[in-house]
Amino acid sequence: MTTLQRLSFQATERLLFPSLVLPGLPHGIFTRHGGVSRAPFTSLNVSLHVGDNPEKVRTNRAIIKNALGSNTLVSCHQVHGDAILQVKASQAADLEADGYDALITDTPGILLMIQQADCQAVLLYDPAGPAIGAAHVGWRGSVAGILPKTVVAMRAAFGTRPQDLIAVVSPSLGPCCAEFRHFEEELPSAFHAFQGRPGYFDFWAISRDQLQTSGLSPRNIALASLCTRCSPEFYSYRRNHHTGRFASVIGLA
Ligand SMILES: [Zn+2]
């Protein structure tokens, strides 16, 4: 269990992983507080695809950019797949790329944002590059291996050595609440060992296992161990189906 730091900036609050609190590496897991969206999206909703007013979402995204001191925010219209986008230096404006679930870059000044309501955001930092990655990991992403594939993509694009990578797993659905009634059909047998009690799965441990298998050092992997369904300061799809998405963000300054 990692003790996260809490930082307020104007009306926003974000959680910081100690392993990523480094010069030139803005990051944070933003709570739902400090934005302008109204119920049921109150208030820092960053998703354009949940029925919220797009102008309010754009304002919320601007609030996040301001909090992290950057002008460019790149996100994906996430589809629970395994496609990875390398964000190049030519990307000078905000972008929401369709059909991707992970983003990687070595370009300074670009923030990578993952949008969540129970799924994980896994943030990756290669200090040798430097380079960064951000992956949206729901259970379908875990099954598809989006995390191992993101590590491979960073190695191909930036020469990242997995043993150098620092990884953090954001607040997300915990083993207390991740019930899968149809796991025999939905989840591969390799995941079945990750049941705490029957039918409840520890996807935090599954991500840690996938990262270690990809070559990361156990001491470089931090889990927030905070369940979004149990924590009202985050959006949770399992708690409120009609709700917003919170932001996990990392960038190179
Ligand atoms: Zn829970």
Boltz pocket constraint, residues with backbone or C-beta under 6 A from the ligand:
constraints:
  - pocket:
      binder: B
      contacts: [[A, 173], [A, 174], [A, 175], [A, 176], [A, 177], [A, 227], [A, 228], [A, 229], [A, 230]]
      max_distance: 6.0
